[in-house]
Structure formats: C-alpha cells, structure tokens
C-alpha cells in the first residue's frame, strides 16, 4: 500500500487563517494578543520609569540616546 500524499491546506486570503472560527486558530490568536498586550504594558512602564529617572519623555530619551551614540 502506497503512503498517502501530503495534503496542503486550502488557499486562503491574507490573514484569514488567524481570523476564522477554526478551533486551532482561536487559541493561537488569543495567546498572541495576550503576549502583545503584556509587552505593550512592559514598554509603557519602562517609558514611565525612564521619564522619572531622566526627566525627559520617550522622545527626549531617544534624542539623548542618539546624541550619546553619535558623539
């Protein structure tokens, strides 16, 4: 008996695989969105702490970093 040939998934529009109601995609999308939210919260907290330390906002911190790097 010959092995069954590999079957590709049907073609989809760009991004459709993450937004359909397929059970294997909804949990992956939920995990990715949870991770993105947590990383955004860490980034916001880092910007606030950096502002407290330096006295400059995020844009000022970036300019200070560029000035330090370009010296």
NUVOTI-717324 format. One record per residue: residue in one letter; x, y, z of N, C-alpha, C in turn. Coordinates in steps of 0.001 Angstrom, whole numbers, padded with zeros to 6 digits, always signed. Example, Ala and Ser with C-alpha at 12.3 -4.5 7.8 and 13.67 -1.06 7.14 Angstrom:
A+013190-005690+007800+012300-004500+007800+013200-003300+007800;S+012850-002250+007080+013670-001060+007140+012900+000030+007870;
END
This chain:
X+000843-001185+000000+000000+000000+000000+000882+001241+000000;X+000631+002140-000918+001432+003356-001058+001036+004372+000016;X+002018+005159+000516+001677+006173+001518+000802+007270+000905;X-000048+007824+001736-000952+008880+001269-000146+010148+000988;X-000379+010807-000137+000399+012027-000447+000061+013154+000529;X+001025+014053+000674+000840+015189+001571-000263+016099+001037;X-001129+016541+001918-002225+017428+001513-002000+018813+002108;X-001992+019787+001243-001879+021166+001688-003242+021668+002143;X-003232+022692+003017-004494+023313+003401-005015+024116+002216;X-006313+024342+002129-006837+025140+001023-006313+026579+001085;X-006203+027207-000067-005718+028579-000135-006683+029517+000575;X-006127+030526+001243-006926+031498+001980-006474+032897+001597;X-007329+033860+001894-006909+035245+001719-005864+035565+002775;X-005080+036636+002565-004034+037022+003503-004633+037309+004872;X-004131+036644+005905-004583+036865+007270-005863+036143+007648;X-006487+035457+006738-007761+034800+007035-007589+033674+008039;X-006446+033000+008032-006238+031870+008919-006277+032239+010389;X-005953+033494+010722-005970+033911+012122-007309+034482+012550;X-008199+034733+011614-009464+035378+011978-010674+034478+011791;X-010498+033293+011247-011639+032395+011086-011952+031721+012413;X-013078+031069+012503-013502+030437+013749-012995+029003+013873;X-011883+028697+013274-011323+027362+013409-010794+027197+014832;X-011026+026086+015474-010602+025946+016875-009104+026021+017069;X-008288+025602+016097-006844+025638+016303-006282+027033+016091;X-007081+027951+015522-006587+029307+015319-007016+030259+016426;X-008164+030033+017046-008632+030984+018055-007743+030972+019287;X-007266+029825+019713-006396+029798+020883-005036+030416+020562;X-004529+030201+019348-003256+030811+018966-003383+032323+018912;X-004473+032812+018357-004674+034253+018273-004825+034858+019661;X-005530+034183+020552-005689+034688+021920-004340+034757+022624;X-003504+033767+022441-002179+033780+023066-001295+034883+022522;X-001337+035087+021217-000537+036144+020602-001003+037516+021076;X-002299+037725+021128-002821+039014+021577-002511+039255+023050;X-002556+038224+023864-002208+038365+025281-000742+038758+025421;X+000137+038106+024652+001560+038436+024692+001797+039871+024225;X+001144+040294+023144+001302+041662+022660+000865+042670+023711;X-000219+042401+024393-000693+043300+025432+000285+043402+026584;X+000842+042285+026986+001793+042293+028099+003080+043013+027727;X+003557+042815+026505+004764+043507+026063+004508+045009+025985;X+003321+045411+025539+002986+046833+025495+002956+047432+026895;X+002436+046692+027868+002413+047191+029250+003829+047346+029798;X+004716+046399+029499+006105+046500+029949+006779+047706+029292;X+006529+047918+028016+007107+049070+027322+006621+050391+027894;X+005340+050471+028207+004794+051694+028800+005402+051939+030176;X+005517+050883+030981+006117+051028+032312+007584+051455+032195;X+008307+050914+031231+009703+051300+031027+009807+052765+030624;X+008876+053243+029803+008888+054651+029409+008615+055550+030609;X+007707+055151+031481+007401+055946+032673+008596+055971+033623;X+009223+054818+033851+010389+054759+034734+011537+055572+034145;X+011750+055459+032846+012802+056247+032198+012549+057735+032314;X+011285+058133+032230+010958+059551+032386+011204+060013+033811;X+010895+059180+034802+011154+059543+036194+012653+059681+036463;X+013451+058836+035839+014900+058856+036068+015557+060027+035343;X+015205+060233+034072+015910+061228+033260+015237+062590+033244;X+013953+062632+033499+013236+063901+033404+012800+064228+031983;X+013080+063341+031040+012678+063520+029643+011635+062463+029295;X+010737+062815+028395+009761+061859+027913+010410+060861+026970;X+009617+059952+026389+010188+058941+025488+010928+059547+024300;X+010396+060610+023715+011086+061230+022574+012390+061872+023023;X+012383+062519+024178+013605+063121+024706+014650+062079+025038;X+014207+060937+025550+015144+059851+025845+015777+059325+024569;X+014986+059216+023526+015516+058751+022245+016522+059749+021683;X+016224+061040+021780+017169+062061+021312+018452+062034+022140;X+018332+061869+023459+019526+061765+024299+020369+060567+023902;X+019719+059446+023612+020446+058246+023196+021157+058474+021871;X+020485+059118+020930+021110+059388+019631+022288+060344+019775;X+022134+061359+020611+023250+062299+020824+024431+061590+021464;X+024168+060708+022434+025246+059968+023075+025936+059030+022082;X+025140+058406+021229+025706+057443+020276+026520+058140+019194;X+026085+059317+018773+026743+060000+017667+027964+060821+018104;X+028276+060870+019378+029469+061609+019829+030729+060924+019444;
END
